[in-house]
Amino acid sequence: MSALRDALRELPDAVYADVLESDDAYLLLVDLPGATSETVDARVERGRVIIEARREKDLPAGFEYVEEERSLFLDVELPLPPDATGDGAKGSVDQGVLELRLPKQTAAPSATIPIDEA
């Protein structure tokens, strides 16, 4: 679990994430303003959770960016805790917050995590 905590500290400053733990699962929460279930892909491969997300942005008419702090894309690989698995993992996006529930079991080699609108 310490490898996951360390990896979360390494995320870009504009990306906020939390990890919670229960007796049977880990819950990974990642703030992705502007992302939807259609613009987020998550999967587990080789003991890592891979998240690829795209934000949709609408600019008001007549305005353009002077400075942009948040990237349109997020592409991260985070190590799974040793007792976490992608088997039975679930994900959802609600108001720009990605929630991944990763069960505790023997790690599976790879799995796709379905992302639903909450």
Beta strands, then each sheet from edge to edge (+ up, - down):
strand 1: 17-21
strand 2: 25-31
strand 3: 40-45
strand 4: 48-54
strand 5: 73-79
strand 6: 90-94
strand 7: 97-103
strand 8: 110-113
strand 9: 115-117
sheet 1: 1+ 2- 7+ 6- 9-
sheet 2: 5+ 4- 3+ 8-
end
